[in-house]
Amino acid sequence: MPRIAVIGAGSWGRHLVRNFAAEGALACVCDNHPDRLDEVRAQYPHVQTTPHVERLLTDSSIDAVVIATPAETHGKLARRALEAGKDVFVEKPLCLSLSEAQSLVELATSKDRLLMVGHLLWYHPAILALDELVTGGKLGRIQYVYSNRLNLGRVRREENILWSFAPHDISVILGLVKEMPTEIVARGASYLQKQIADVTVSMLSFASGVRAHIFVSWLHPFKEQKLVVVGDRQMAVFDDMEAHDKLVLYPHTIDFQQDTPLTIKAAAIRVPVAQLEPLRAECQHFIDCVKNRKTPRTDGREAIRVLTVLQRCEESLRGAGSI
């Protein structure tokens, strides 16, 4: 079993700590908050703790590093870990610069190290089932995709809502459509902090004719995490806020009678999916990749595609003068 260290035991990092500990792979936790390390020691007395990153990077018994720190630190920490000869799993986004991401991918290749990014939805059973439906042609020709990721939650000061929420949805849409957009338009607004967008809508156009939009906000009255894929045969809805029916098909059709389009609605079809924790599957995947030297499903190159779209969205936001 690989020996894995987690850097960052905060609101999300503690879940990574829990899952890697459950898999028997957690060797060390690093955090600069003493109370967090106290909590780790109380729950996992066999696990080493340290406030010093350098300690685990110079420990030859540590095979891989998981980075769950604020986004602006991801790039620097990932570089240090790769240079130390560790395999690396970074929470999204990989970093806040496309050029830095490209440099990290090149470094991982030159060091023969794994670089995986936490695009969690690609480890969600419902998204994997949706991808099978799309790839197998069950929805017909994909026409339109949209996602809403909304909440009244933690407002960040380091990155805007686009960089904080949208990577998940961009990753899934690119994977489902299987091409990069040819045109991107993004609009947003800053209400709470100057020059940090709280709400954005990004519109993507693809050469195949598919259109997509991504609506993200941390200034919203309730939590919503929904993805809709419209095909010319069926429509699919992934709703991660549903307890059980997370993926539903709608075999609605449009029939033309005397040149008049008529909507024919059909009963919704629940798609059964495995009841597995996506984060546990993601952690298991990383362990398997480290053990068997496999390329991660969400590797550095996939992260570059997502960051390319994010950067173009950011450029469109800035160009519009809307934030």
Backbone bond lengths (Angstrom), bond angles and torsions (degrees), N, CA, C in turn:
res aa  C-N    CA-C-N  psi(-1)  N-CA   C-N-CA  omega(-1)  CA-C   N-CA-C  phi
1 M - - - 1.460 - - 1.541 110.07 -
2 P 1.332 118.77 129.40 1.465 120.40 177.64 1.522 111.16 -62.23
3 R 1.313 115.01 149.98 1.462 120.99 175.45 1.534 107.17 -99.45
4 I 1.329 114.79 119.09 1.459 121.31 -171.23 1.525 110.37 -117.46
5 A 1.333 115.74 137.98 1.459 122.43 175.40 1.512 109.15 -111.32
6 V 1.327 117.09 138.62 1.456 122.89 176.96 1.519 108.97 -108.68
7 I 1.318 116.60 125.42 1.463 122.05 175.32 1.522 107.78 -101.23
8 G 1.313 116.07 112.40 1.456 120.89 -178.97 1.512 111.20 106.27
9 A 1.342 116.79 109.95 1.465 121.32 -178.22 1.523 110.31 -119.76
10 G 1.338 116.07 37.05 1.457 121.27 -179.76 1.513 112.75 -82.77
11 S 1.337 116.53 -146.41 1.463 121.18 -171.63 1.526 113.10 -60.57
12 W 1.339 117.94 -36.04 1.461 120.52 177.63 1.525 111.46 -99.88
13 G 1.315 116.39 -36.90 1.457 120.12 -178.69 1.515 113.41 -58.33
14 R 1.321 117.37 -32.77 1.470 119.57 -179.11 1.531 111.36 -64.61
15 H 1.345 116.92 -28.76 1.465 119.76 176.92 1.534 110.97 -72.66
16 L 1.318 115.92 -36.30 1.466 119.44 174.23 1.523 110.41 -65.31
17 V 1.308 116.12 -42.39 1.468 120.69 176.83 1.527 109.57 -57.45
18 R 1.311 116.72 -46.95 1.472 121.44 -179.14 1.527 111.33 -58.98
19 N 1.314 116.61 -45.86 1.464 119.73 -175.65 1.520 112.73 -72.20
20 F 1.317 118.05 -42.22 1.466 119.04 178.19 1.528 110.85 -68.11
21 A 1.325 116.79 -32.51 1.473 119.54 175.08 1.525 110.04 -65.54
22 A 1.314 117.44 -42.19 1.456 121.38 -179.88 1.521 111.89 -63.70
23 E 1.342 116.31 -29.02 1.462 120.64 178.23 1.529 112.52 -84.50
24 G 1.324 116.55 -3.53 1.463 120.55 -179.95 1.509 114.03 75.20
25 A 1.349 116.84 21.86 1.465 120.68 -176.26 1.526 113.50 -110.31
26 L 1.329 117.24 -8.57 1.457 120.04 -174.70 1.526 110.81 -78.19
27 A 1.329 115.71 119.52 1.469 120.67 -178.50 1.523 112.40 -109.58
28 C 1.344 116.89 -30.41 1.462 119.47 -173.92 1.521 109.44 -155.42
29 V 1.326 116.17 146.58 1.464 122.83 173.93 1.513 108.28 -126.74
30 C 1.329 115.93 132.17 1.464 121.80 -179.53 1.526 109.20 -118.73
31 D 1.322 116.75 130.29 1.462 121.34 176.83 1.524 107.69 -159.55
32 N 1.338 115.66 147.00 1.472 117.91 -179.47 1.521 112.70 -93.19
33 H 1.323 117.30 10.64 1.466 121.52 174.32 1.527 108.48 -105.21
34 P 1.342 118.41 112.31 1.478 121.00 -177.88 1.514 113.70 -56.27
35 D 1.364 117.38 -36.63 1.460 119.09 -177.77 1.525 111.80 -65.67
36 R 1.319 117.15 -33.35 1.467 119.95 177.53 1.521 110.93 -68.05
37 L 1.328 116.31 -40.43 1.462 119.32 178.19 1.527 110.92 -67.03
38 D 1.340 116.46 -35.38 1.470 119.55 175.91 1.528 110.41 -60.97
39 E 1.330 115.60 -40.59 1.460 120.41 179.81 1.527 111.06 -65.53
40 V 1.329 116.23 -41.03 1.470 120.05 178.17 1.519 110.69 -63.00
41 R 1.331 116.49 -45.55 1.473 120.18 -178.84 1.528 111.22 -62.90
42 A 1.334 116.58 -35.43 1.458 119.91 -179.83 1.530 111.36 -69.19
43 Q 1.322 116.34 -37.39 1.468 120.26 -177.64 1.526 113.27 -85.41
44 Y 1.349 115.46 -33.89 1.472 120.38 -174.84 1.538 108.73 -132.05
45 P 1.309 116.52 74.79 1.477 119.78 -173.93 1.527 113.91 -62.07
46 H 1.326 118.93 -19.40 1.459 121.53 -178.87 1.523 112.24 -84.87
47 V 1.335 116.72 -8.19 1.464 121.30 -175.56 1.529 110.58 -92.52
48 Q 1.325 116.29 134.02 1.457 120.57 177.00 1.529 109.63 -71.49
49 T 1.330 116.46 151.14 1.461 121.52 175.65 1.525 108.83 -133.95
50 T 1.333 114.92 151.04 1.463 120.15 178.27 1.518 109.92 -160.76
51 P 1.330 117.73 146.57 1.462 120.75 173.21 1.533 111.87 -88.93
52 H 1.326 116.92 -1.70 1.459 121.75 -172.21 1.527 111.35 -111.17
53 V 1.317 117.30 114.27 1.464 121.98 -179.86 1.518 111.07 -59.39
54 E 1.309 116.10 -40.17 1.464 120.36 -175.25 1.521 112.08 -59.93
55 R 1.336 116.27 -29.87 1.460 119.44 -178.52 1.528 111.21 -62.31
56 L 1.319 117.03 -44.62 1.463 118.62 -178.24 1.535 111.61 -78.92
57 L 1.343 116.85 -28.29 1.465 119.10 179.38 1.529 111.64 -69.93
58 T 1.314 116.96 -28.76 1.467 120.42 178.98 1.523 112.83 -93.53
59 D 1.330 116.43 1.48 1.467 121.34 179.25 1.530 108.41 -85.92
60 S 1.307 117.03 110.09 1.470 121.64 -176.34 1.524 112.59 -66.89
61 S 1.339 117.54 -16.15 1.467 119.70 179.63 1.532 112.39 -80.94
62 I 1.326 117.64 -12.41 1.462 121.74 178.23 1.523 108.76 -86.46
63 D 1.321 116.22 120.59 1.468 121.09 -177.87 1.515 113.65 -87.67
64 A 1.328 116.33 -34.08 1.461 119.81 -172.43 1.518 110.26 -147.59
65 V 1.331 114.16 155.81 1.458 121.17 -177.64 1.526 109.07 -126.13
66 V 1.330 115.35 135.97 1.461 122.43 175.09 1.523 107.82 -111.47
67 I 1.327 117.03 128.11 1.462 122.27 -174.63 1.520 109.49 -110.34
68 A 1.330 116.25 116.19 1.466 122.31 -179.60 1.525 109.62 -131.77
69 T 1.315 115.44 51.00 1.455 123.66 -179.16 1.530 109.11 -105.50
70 P 1.345 119.55 176.97 1.470 119.98 176.55 1.523 112.13 -55.78
71 A 1.330 115.90 147.60 1.468 122.02 -170.92 1.520 113.55 -56.12
72 E 1.328 117.20 -35.02 1.468 118.87 -176.28 1.526 112.59 -69.41
73 T 1.345 118.06 -13.80 1.463 121.57 178.76 1.525 112.91 -96.77
74 H 1.327 117.88 -9.01 1.466 121.21 -172.89 1.519 112.76 -57.97
75 G 1.326 116.02 -50.29 1.460 119.51 -175.07 1.519 112.74 -60.39
76 K 1.321 116.51 -47.28 1.469 120.73 -177.97 1.526 111.04 -63.80
77 L 1.335 116.90 -44.89 1.462 119.90 -178.71 1.525 111.58 -68.01
78 A 1.325 116.92 -38.96 1.466 120.08 178.43 1.523 110.39 -62.71
79 R 1.317 116.74 -41.24 1.474 120.38 178.43 1.517 110.78 -62.12
80 R 1.318 117.11 -46.47 1.462 120.50 -179.40 1.530 111.21 -60.99
81 A 1.342 116.05 -40.87 1.463 119.74 -179.10 1.523 111.56 -68.04
82 L 1.321 116.71 -41.83 1.471 120.22 178.53 1.521 110.57 -64.77
83 E 1.318 116.57 -42.62 1.468 120.22 179.12 1.526 111.24 -64.23
84 A 1.338 116.51 -26.63 1.471 120.88 177.46 1.522 112.01 -82.55
85 G 1.326 117.02 0.01 1.456 120.90 177.15 1.517 114.77 85.22
86 K 1.336 116.94 20.69 1.471 120.43 -179.50 1.534 110.52 -98.17
87 D 1.339 116.71 146.47 1.454 120.45 164.69 1.520 107.34 -70.70
88 V 1.331 116.68 149.85 1.467 119.84 -170.43 1.527 111.26 -134.07
89 F 1.328 114.53 133.47 1.465 123.61 171.59 1.522 105.93 -120.44
90 V 1.347 116.61 117.48 1.459 122.09 -177.52 1.521 109.60 -112.87
91 E 1.318 116.87 132.70 1.457 119.11 172.97 1.525 109.72 -64.31
92 K 1.324 116.31 155.95 1.465 119.59 -178.89 1.534 110.33 -70.16
93 P 1.327 118.86 151.11 1.458 125.60 -13.00 1.524 110.05 -76.28
94 L 1.329 116.15 159.12 1.458 119.81 179.59 1.518 110.39 -53.65
95 C 1.321 116.73 -43.46 1.458 123.14 175.18 1.525 106.67 -164.81
96 L 1.318 117.77 -175.41 1.461 120.97 -176.34 1.517 112.56 -106.99
97 S 1.336 116.85 19.75 1.460 121.44 -179.42 1.519 109.40 -146.24
98 L 1.316 116.20 130.90 1.463 120.68 179.35 1.527 110.84 -64.70
99 S 1.319 117.37 -41.28 1.465 119.83 -179.50 1.526 111.08 -64.72
100 E 1.326 116.71 -37.11 1.465 119.69 177.31 1.520 110.43 -67.07
101 A 1.326 117.55 -39.23 1.466 121.27 178.15 1.521 110.87 -61.85
102 Q 1.316 116.87 -43.58 1.468 120.75 178.74 1.526 110.21 -62.08
103 S 1.326 116.18 -39.31 1.461 120.66 178.42 1.526 111.38 -65.17
104 L 1.327 117.09 -38.78 1.466 120.84 179.63 1.526 111.11 -67.38
105 V 1.325 116.81 -39.79 1.467 120.18 178.10 1.524 110.16 -63.53
106 E 1.327 116.96 -42.29 1.467 120.73 177.75 1.523 110.87 -63.54
107 L 1.327 116.49 -40.45 1.469 120.20 179.39 1.523 110.65 -64.66
108 A 1.336 117.30 -44.70 1.468 120.38 179.04 1.520 110.96 -59.98
109 T 1.328 116.51 -39.96 1.468 120.43 178.89 1.518 111.24 -65.00
110 S 1.327 115.43 -44.33 1.468 119.37 -177.63 1.526 111.91 -67.23
111 K 1.326 116.27 -30.30 1.464 121.29 179.70 1.533 112.53 -90.41
112 D 1.341 116.62 -3.21 1.463 122.21 -176.78 1.526 110.20 56.30
113 R 1.333 115.44 44.44 1.463 121.83 179.69 1.527 109.67 -115.85
114 L 1.321 115.98 153.84 1.455 121.27 177.11 1.520 109.94 -81.27
115 L 1.338 115.48 141.62 1.463 121.40 173.68 1.527 107.07 -131.35
116 M 1.327 115.73 112.74 1.460 121.79 -177.76 1.521 108.78 -120.83
117 V 1.330 116.30 144.28 1.461 121.59 -179.36 1.526 109.10 -118.10
118 G 1.322 116.36 142.95 1.456 121.84 -174.40 1.514 114.76 -80.60
119 H 1.324 116.73 62.43 1.463 120.71 171.46 1.530 106.58 -84.49
120 L 1.311 114.80 83.54 1.465 123.46 -164.19 1.519 114.26 -59.60
121 L 1.326 117.81 -32.51 1.462 119.16 -173.90 1.522 113.05 -63.21
122 W 1.329 118.23 -23.85 1.467 119.71 178.52 1.525 112.13 -75.35
123 Y 1.336 116.69 3.23 1.464 121.58 173.62 1.528 110.02 -117.20
124 H 1.316 116.17 10.29 1.461 122.15 179.09 1.526 108.39 -89.68
125 P 1.333 118.44 125.54 1.475 120.29 -178.04 1.530 113.39 -54.85
126 A 1.323 117.54 -35.24 1.466 120.03 -178.39 1.531 111.54 -70.10
127 I 1.328 117.23 -37.74 1.470 120.19 178.30 1.525 110.31 -70.05
128 L 1.318 117.03 -37.86 1.472 119.85 176.81 1.530 110.49 -64.53
129 A 1.332 116.12 -38.49 1.463 119.65 177.05 1.524 110.88 -67.20
130 L 1.338 116.70 -39.82 1.457 121.06 177.43 1.527 110.98 -62.77
131 D 1.315 117.02 -41.06 1.471 120.73 178.52 1.526 110.85 -62.30
132 E 1.325 116.65 -38.91 1.474 120.04 177.17 1.526 110.82 -63.81
133 L 1.328 117.01 -40.17 1.461 120.80 179.02 1.526 110.80 -63.64
134 V 1.331 115.77 -43.84 1.469 120.18 -179.88 1.519 110.44 -66.38
135 T 1.329 116.90 -49.37 1.460 121.54 -177.98 1.529 111.32 -63.29
136 G 1.323 116.43 -36.12 1.460 120.61 -179.58 1.515 113.94 -80.61
137 G 1.323 117.42 0.40 1.459 121.28 177.20 1.511 114.90 76.91
138 K 1.336 118.08 14.01 1.458 120.69 -177.04 1.527 112.57 -66.15
139 L 1.341 116.55 -27.31 1.460 119.53 179.11 1.525 111.79 -91.49
140 G 1.330 116.04 -5.54 1.455 119.87 -174.71 1.523 109.97 81.77
141 R 1.305 116.69 -154.75 1.464 120.96 179.33 1.526 109.17 -76.34
142 I 1.329 116.10 124.78 1.464 120.32 -179.47 1.528 109.27 -69.46
143 Q 1.313 115.10 130.56 1.456 120.74 -178.98 1.518 112.42 -110.15
144 Y 1.334 116.19 -41.92 1.459 119.40 -171.19 1.528 109.59 -152.25
145 V 1.328 115.65 141.98 1.467 121.50 177.35 1.524 107.87 -134.14
146 Y 1.317 116.54 137.20 1.470 117.00 171.35 1.523 110.09 -142.37
147 S 1.320 114.97 152.84 1.461 120.51 178.99 1.518 109.81 -135.88
148 N 1.325 115.27 144.13 1.461 123.55 172.17 1.518 108.28 -120.63
149 R 1.318 116.84 125.90 1.468 121.69 174.43 1.528 106.02 -131.16
150 L 1.324 114.73 98.94 1.459 121.52 -167.53 1.517 110.12 -131.22
151 N 1.326 115.74 148.58 1.461 118.88 -179.79 1.525 109.19 -170.14
152 L 1.317 116.28 160.03 1.454 121.74 165.34 1.517 104.88 -110.05
153 G 1.314 114.98 81.18 1.463 120.32 -172.40 1.510 111.47 -127.88
154 R 1.304 115.00 -147.43 1.459 121.24 -176.59 1.523 110.85 -67.69
155 V 1.320 116.42 122.58 1.459 122.39 177.40 1.527 107.98 -93.74
156 R 1.296 116.76 123.67 1.470 120.95 -175.56 1.528 111.05 -93.44
157 R 1.321 114.66 153.32 1.463 121.00 177.52 1.524 111.69 -106.12
158 E 1.366 115.85 -15.82 1.462 119.48 -173.94 1.524 112.14 -85.88
159 E 1.344 117.16 -37.06 1.460 120.71 -179.67 1.517 108.53 -138.88
160 N 1.336 116.38 158.89 1.456 119.06 -178.88 1.527 110.95 -82.41
161 I 1.333 115.65 178.59 1.459 120.85 -176.31 1.524 111.84 -61.55
162 L 1.316 116.62 -33.15 1.461 120.54 -179.47 1.521 110.76 -59.49
163 W 1.323 116.53 -49.15 1.468 121.08 -177.69 1.525 111.74 -75.44
164 S 1.329 116.70 -25.19 1.460 120.41 -177.97 1.525 112.55 -81.51
165 F 1.340 117.81 -43.94 1.465 121.34 -173.12 1.524 114.30 -103.74
166 A 1.338 116.97 -36.87 1.467 119.97 -167.80 1.530 116.14 -72.61
167 P 1.347 121.30 -23.40 1.471 118.55 -178.14 1.528 114.10 -52.42
168 H 1.336 117.75 -39.40 1.466 120.38 179.89 1.524 111.15 -58.87
169 D 1.331 116.09 -48.35 1.458 120.32 -174.58 1.521 112.08 -73.39
170 I 1.327 116.23 -37.24 1.466 119.40 175.63 1.519 109.71 -60.93
171 S 1.325 117.05 -44.79 1.460 121.87 -179.70 1.525 111.05 -57.80
172 V 1.334 116.62 -47.00 1.465 120.16 -178.16 1.523 111.23 -67.47
173 I 1.317 117.75 -44.70 1.466 120.35 -178.44 1.522 110.98 -62.69
174 L 1.324 117.66 -44.06 1.471 120.11 178.14 1.527 110.46 -61.79
175 G 1.336 116.16 -38.87 1.462 119.51 -179.57 1.513 112.66 -69.33
176 L 1.329 117.16 -37.09 1.457 120.53 -179.99 1.536 111.59 -73.01
177 V 1.315 115.94 -43.34 1.464 120.61 -177.47 1.529 111.13 -76.89
178 K 1.349 115.11 -28.94 1.472 122.46 177.43 1.527 113.10 63.01
179 E 1.320 115.49 38.00 1.457 121.47 172.36 1.522 108.37 -160.92
180 M 1.331 115.31 163.45 1.455 120.88 177.48 1.528 109.45 -92.22
181 P 1.337 117.50 147.62 1.461 119.63 -179.79 1.529 111.73 -69.23
182 T 1.322 115.66 148.52 1.461 121.39 176.87 1.524 111.43 -94.36
183 E 1.316 116.01 -20.74 1.474 120.49 -179.85 1.518 109.16 -143.12
184 I 1.332 115.82 137.87 1.459 121.13 179.60 1.526 109.16 -135.42
185 V 1.315 116.05 130.43 1.459 122.24 174.58 1.524 107.20 -129.18
186 A 1.318 117.14 129.10 1.461 120.99 -179.97 1.524 109.68 -131.69
187 R 1.312 115.27 141.21 1.456 121.96 176.67 1.518 108.90 -134.21
188 G 1.324 115.57 147.59 1.451 119.06 -178.70 1.509 111.02 -162.05
189 A 1.327 115.23 178.71 1.460 120.07 -179.97 1.523 110.03 -150.83
190 S 1.330 114.52 150.57 1.464 122.22 178.79 1.526 108.48 -111.34
191 Y 1.318 116.16 118.15 1.457 120.24 -179.13 1.527 112.30 -111.38
192 L 1.327 117.28 -32.16 1.460 120.88 -174.27 1.520 113.21 -97.90
193 Q 1.337 116.35 -36.24 1.463 121.21 -177.65 1.526 109.23 -137.44
194 K 1.292 116.54 134.97 1.453 121.40 -178.48 1.527 110.60 -61.38
195 Q 1.334 115.89 131.64 1.458 124.09 176.00 1.529 114.64 67.88
196 I 1.344 117.49 11.67 1.469 120.71 174.33 1.525 106.95 -121.67
197 A 1.322 116.17 104.39 1.462 120.65 -174.69 1.520 111.72 -64.64
198 D 1.323 115.85 133.81 1.461 122.32 176.35 1.524 111.25 -95.39
199 V 1.330 116.27 -25.82 1.462 122.75 -175.26 1.526 108.02 -138.03
200 T 1.328 117.58 130.46 1.465 120.60 173.72 1.523 110.36 -139.91
201 V 1.322 114.43 149.61 1.462 122.28 169.98 1.517 106.63 -125.82
202 S 1.331 116.34 122.92 1.467 121.91 -179.40 1.519 108.89 -114.97
203 M 1.331 116.25 131.31 1.460 122.02 -177.89 1.522 109.43 -114.99
204 L 1.323 116.16 124.27 1.461 122.99 -175.77 1.525 110.02 -114.79
205 S 1.335 116.35 135.09 1.463 122.03 175.63 1.520 108.60 -119.45
206 F 1.333 116.25 137.33 1.452 122.18 -176.66 1.529 110.03 -117.05
207 A 1.329 115.73 152.93 1.461 120.90 -177.88 1.524 112.14 -60.24
208 S 1.331 117.49 -28.52 1.462 121.89 -179.07 1.525 112.57 -72.11
209 G 1.328 116.33 -10.75 1.457 120.43 -176.52 1.511 113.56 102.76
210 V 1.324 118.05 -9.58 1.459 121.59 177.46 1.531 109.39 -67.73
211 R 1.309 115.77 141.35 1.455 122.62 173.25 1.525 107.98 -120.45
212 A 1.324 116.06 151.18 1.467 120.28 178.87 1.517 109.52 -147.67
213 H 1.319 115.61 150.74 1.466 118.38 169.71 1.527 109.62 -137.66
214 I 1.323 113.91 150.23 1.463 121.94 -176.48 1.521 107.49 -128.07
215 F 1.324 115.99 116.35 1.461 122.79 -179.40 1.524 107.84 -108.97
216 V 1.338 117.02 118.83 1.460 121.15 179.90 1.525 109.65 -129.85
217 S 1.323 115.94 143.80 1.463 120.23 -179.99 1.519 109.98 -161.47
218 W 1.332 116.21 140.45 1.458 119.77 169.99 1.535 109.48 -109.84
219 L 1.326 115.83 15.44 1.457 122.75 177.20 1.529 107.48 -122.27
220 H 1.337 115.20 68.39 1.464 121.87 -171.33 1.521 108.64 -140.44
221 P 1.340 118.85 143.76 1.469 120.26 -173.18 1.519 115.67 -70.36
222 F 1.325 118.41 -18.31 1.462 119.92 -179.80 1.527 109.05 -149.08
223 K 1.317 114.81 165.30 1.461 120.93 -177.72 1.520 110.32 -86.88
224 E 1.324 115.69 131.73 1.458 121.29 176.57 1.523 109.33 -142.02
225 Q 1.331 115.95 130.47 1.463 122.08 176.29 1.517 107.31 -135.76
226 K 1.327 115.42 94.96 1.458 120.07 -170.82 1.527 110.39 -136.86
227 L 1.324 115.24 140.50 1.464 122.28 177.05 1.520 107.91 -130.66
228 V 1.324 117.16 128.98 1.461 122.67 -179.10 1.522 109.00 -120.53
229 V 1.330 116.12 129.88 1.459 122.14 177.68 1.526 107.60 -119.27
230 V 1.319 115.95 120.71 1.461 121.89 -177.71 1.522 109.31 -106.32
231 G 1.328 116.22 115.57 1.451 121.77 174.73 1.514 110.43 -108.22
232 D 1.332 117.14 171.93 1.464 118.50 -179.33 1.532 112.58 -82.96
233 R 1.343 116.67 -1.69 1.461 120.52 175.74 1.524 111.63 -113.80
234 Q 1.334 116.41 -42.64 1.453 121.18 -179.24 1.529 109.15 -145.76
235 M 1.332 114.67 163.50 1.456 121.88 174.15 1.523 108.24 -118.12
236 A 1.325 116.13 146.55 1.464 120.50 179.62 1.521 109.54 -126.25
237 V 1.317 116.24 141.00 1.462 122.05 178.37 1.524 109.30 -125.88
238 F 1.334 115.57 122.22 1.465 121.81 171.78 1.515 107.17 -103.92
239 D 1.320 116.23 118.56 1.465 121.80 -179.38 1.522 108.19 -123.86
240 D 1.317 116.39 103.02 1.461 119.91 -174.64 1.518 112.79 -76.46
241 M 1.342 117.52 -7.41 1.457 119.86 177.13 1.528 111.44 -86.66
242 E 1.322 117.38 -11.35 1.459 120.76 175.82 1.529 109.94 -74.89
243 A 1.300 115.89 138.29 1.467 119.62 -178.07 1.522 112.01 -70.88
244 H 1.337 117.35 -36.17 1.466 120.26 -174.44 1.528 112.47 -126.43
245 D 1.316 117.42 -54.75 1.471 120.72 -175.23 1.526 110.67 -83.35
246 K 1.312 115.79 70.53 1.462 120.69 -175.61 1.525 112.67 -77.31
247 L 1.333 117.84 -23.91 1.458 121.02 179.63 1.528 108.89 -130.07
248 V 1.337 115.08 121.87 1.463 121.14 -176.08 1.525 109.04 -132.79
249 L 1.322 116.06 136.91 1.463 122.74 175.70 1.523 110.45 -99.99
250 Y 1.326 115.40 141.97 1.463 121.90 176.13 1.531 107.38 -123.33
251 P 1.335 117.93 101.52 1.470 120.84 -178.28 1.532 112.29 -82.98
252 H 1.330 117.09 45.62 1.459 120.84 177.35 1.530 109.34 -68.53
253 T 1.312 116.58 152.72 1.461 121.22 177.20 1.527 110.11 -135.59
254 I 1.311 114.57 161.68 1.459 122.06 174.65 1.524 107.67 -117.74
255 D 1.316 116.61 120.60 1.458 121.95 -178.79 1.531 109.12 -112.19
256 F 1.311 116.29 132.20 1.459 120.32 178.76 1.524 109.34 -95.54
257 Q 1.312 116.15 121.01 1.464 122.38 176.36 1.520 108.65 -122.31
258 Q 1.350 114.70 113.38 1.459 121.08 -175.90 1.525 110.72 54.81
259 D 1.332 114.27 47.53 1.467 122.45 178.63 1.527 113.95 65.03
260 T 1.312 117.08 13.55 1.466 120.58 177.72 1.523 109.28 -109.60
261 P 1.347 117.79 121.55 1.468 119.58 -179.79 1.525 111.11 -74.78
262 L 1.319 115.61 128.19 1.461 121.84 178.51 1.525 109.52 -118.57
263 T 1.315 115.65 130.45 1.467 121.11 179.21 1.522 109.81 -84.14
264 I 1.323 115.41 126.65 1.462 120.73 177.33 1.533 107.56 -116.49
265 K 1.324 115.06 106.77 1.456 119.78 -176.97 1.522 110.98 -88.47
266 A 1.339 115.22 139.17 1.463 121.50 178.96 1.527 109.14 -118.14
267 A 1.301 116.20 163.30 1.465 121.00 -180.00 1.527 110.56 -66.18
268 A 1.304 114.93 141.14 1.462 120.28 177.96 1.526 110.30 -66.60
269 I 1.327 115.32 147.59 1.461 121.62 -179.61 1.524 109.17 -119.15
270 R 1.315 116.04 117.01 1.466 120.16 177.36 1.523 109.48 -73.91
271 V 1.320 116.27 131.88 1.466 121.21 177.24 1.534 108.15 -99.39
272 P 1.328 118.12 114.17 1.471 119.30 -179.56 1.529 111.12 -68.54
273 V 1.309 116.14 133.12 1.465 121.06 177.46 1.530 108.45 -133.40
274 A 1.312 115.50 155.54 1.458 120.58 -179.28 1.529 110.47 -64.20
275 Q 1.316 115.62 140.68 1.469 121.32 178.72 1.533 108.91 -89.80
276 L 1.320 115.81 76.01 1.463 121.99 -178.88 1.516 109.78 -119.81
277 E 1.318 116.62 145.30 1.461 120.57 175.86 1.531 108.96 -72.81
278 P 1.328 118.78 119.13 1.465 120.17 -178.93 1.525 113.21 -56.87
279 L 1.325 117.10 -38.43 1.462 119.05 -178.79 1.525 111.39 -65.78
280 R 1.335 117.07 -36.37 1.456 119.12 177.18 1.534 109.78 -64.37
281 A 1.337 116.48 -42.73 1.468 120.05 178.42 1.523 111.10 -63.41
282 E 1.314 116.87 -37.94 1.463 120.63 179.10 1.535 110.66 -65.32
283 C 1.327 116.41 -44.05 1.466 120.09 179.12 1.531 110.96 -65.40
284 Q 1.314 116.72 -40.79 1.467 120.42 176.95 1.525 110.98 -62.15
285 H 1.323 116.21 -38.55 1.463 120.47 179.34 1.528 110.64 -63.82
286 F 1.329 116.55 -43.26 1.465 119.55 179.69 1.524 110.25 -63.53
287 I 1.325 117.68 -43.92 1.468 120.68 178.30 1.523 110.43 -58.91
288 D 1.331 116.16 -44.62 1.468 120.69 179.80 1.522 111.05 -62.23
289 C 1.327 116.82 -41.03 1.472 120.37 179.36 1.519 110.93 -64.43
290 V 1.333 116.96 -41.51 1.462 120.74 179.38 1.525 110.19 -65.32
291 K 1.330 116.95 -44.22 1.464 120.99 -178.35 1.518 112.06 -66.23
292 N 1.324 116.79 -42.47 1.465 120.89 -170.31 1.523 114.01 -110.66
293 R 1.351 116.08 8.85 1.470 122.71 175.51 1.532 110.74 55.48
294 K 1.320 115.51 47.88 1.454 122.19 176.81 1.529 110.40 -96.21
295 T 1.314 116.43 151.45 1.463 120.74 174.64 1.528 108.49 -75.05
296 P 1.328 119.07 125.74 1.462 120.93 -179.61 1.525 112.28 -61.67
297 R 1.303 116.24 148.99 1.466 121.36 177.09 1.525 109.91 -58.43
298 T 1.330 117.15 -40.64 1.468 121.56 178.16 1.535 107.93 -111.54
299 D 1.312 115.25 76.57 1.466 120.32 -176.36 1.525 111.16 -88.25
300 G 1.331 115.73 -173.81 1.457 120.55 -177.68 1.512 113.25 -62.21
301 R 1.311 117.75 -33.91 1.476 120.14 -179.77 1.524 110.95 -68.72
302 E 1.327 116.32 -36.25 1.455 119.15 175.49 1.527 109.74 -65.78
303 A 1.326 116.28 -37.77 1.464 120.67 177.68 1.525 110.96 -63.31
304 I 1.331 117.41 -37.24 1.464 120.66 178.79 1.528 110.37 -63.09
305 R 1.324 117.31 -40.33 1.467 119.71 178.11 1.528 110.68 -61.46
306 V 1.319 116.34 -43.03 1.460 120.52 179.71 1.530 110.48 -65.95
307 L 1.324 116.76 -43.70 1.464 120.46 -179.66 1.529 111.78 -67.17
308 T 1.325 116.79 -31.58 1.470 120.01 175.95 1.525 109.75 -60.91
309 V 1.329 116.84 -45.05 1.462 120.58 178.68 1.527 110.69 -67.79
310 L 1.329 117.42 -43.10 1.462 120.48 178.04 1.524 111.76 -58.36
311 Q 1.325 116.69 -43.55 1.456 119.97 -178.89 1.526 111.17 -65.24
312 R 1.329 115.98 -40.17 1.465 119.20 178.76 1.532 110.91 -68.09
313 C 1.315 117.64 -35.23 1.465 120.97 173.69 1.524 110.42 -62.70
314 E 1.328 115.60 -44.60 1.473 120.40 179.75 1.522 110.75 -62.08
315 E 1.314 116.69 -42.66 1.463 120.91 178.29 1.528 110.81 -61.49
316 S 1.323 116.36 -40.40 1.461 120.20 178.19 1.525 111.36 -66.33
317 L 1.325 116.44 -41.12 1.468 120.40 176.34 1.509 110.93 -58.51
318 R 1.319 116.49 -50.00 1.469 121.61 -178.11 1.518 111.14 -64.61
319 G 1.318 116.03 -40.47 1.461 120.06 -178.88 1.506 112.92 -65.07
320 A 1.333 115.74 -30.37 1.460 119.99 -179.16 1.527 112.07 -79.44
321 G 1.340 115.52 -11.28 1.461 119.35 -179.29 1.512 114.01 64.35
322 S 1.313 115.82 29.67 1.463 120.01 -172.98 1.517 113.94 -98.25
323 I 1.342 117.03 -4.61 1.475 117.58 177.07 1.517 110.12 -130.66
